[in-house]
Amino acid sequence: MLSLIDVSRRFANGVEALADVSLDIAAGDFVALLGPSGCGKSTLLRLIAGLDVPDRGSLAWRDGLPQPGMLGYVFQDATLLPWASAAENVFLPLRLRGIAWSEAALRVAAALAQVGLSGFANARPHELSGGMRMRVSIARALVSRPRVLLMDEPFAALDEFTRHKLQEDLLALWRELGCTIVFVTHSLYEAAFLARRIVLMSPQPGRIVHDIASVVPFGAEARLDPAYAALVADITRHLRAAA
Ligand code: ADP
């Protein structure tokens, strides 16, 4: 679906965030970009989103540049409008594209249902827990029915219990929707649980050092599966070797 070819990005302050990154992402895959803080994961995600451009190298989308709404982006902070209800927050990207509420209402309700928040359409962000706010943020990305979901450490600020539940629900959602997910994380446990493919990055400049296919089964029980433990060990070995 997308090929990055020898992509490099150096910022005006001289920081070389990415060097010669080449990566093919297949439609429908769940790819984790994993590495320590500052290794260029967010920079790579921003390049994929078209929010930034490389200094060298290129990005090639097989079916041409994504149309508006085809890419969904989820940030670490839920970034909701505090005065607006959950439904109004989810409606926002459609409203910005000139779609009327009468046309959008069913889609907004469906997106809230997909993240398990059907009963909270009228709740304001301050009435929701951190995990629920992140669910609203994911629903806001899903309401445009994106083919690609780009997620930048969306669960990093959540407690471990909430985080596990959201990871499990995201995996179920990905399987249901069949979209492509590129998920940035610095947690190897998160990457090992979620992704079908783990792209390991080393810092300064960010480079891809390993690309690991996962055979970990789906579902909450996977955390207890030997394949999960083996993958965590494998990633740990690679990270040590790269350090
Ligand atoms: P990660 O997401 O892996 O934590 P980032 O992609 O955010 O890493 O950043 C990679 C490096 O590029 C860091 O050293 C960061 O300080 C630097 N950087 C990121 N964005 C900018 C920018 N707009 N201007 C200058 N330096 C930046």
Residues whose N, C-alpha, C, O or C-beta is under 5 A from the ligand:
A	BS01	ADP	F11 N13 V15 A17 P36 S37 G38 C39 G40 K41 S42 T43
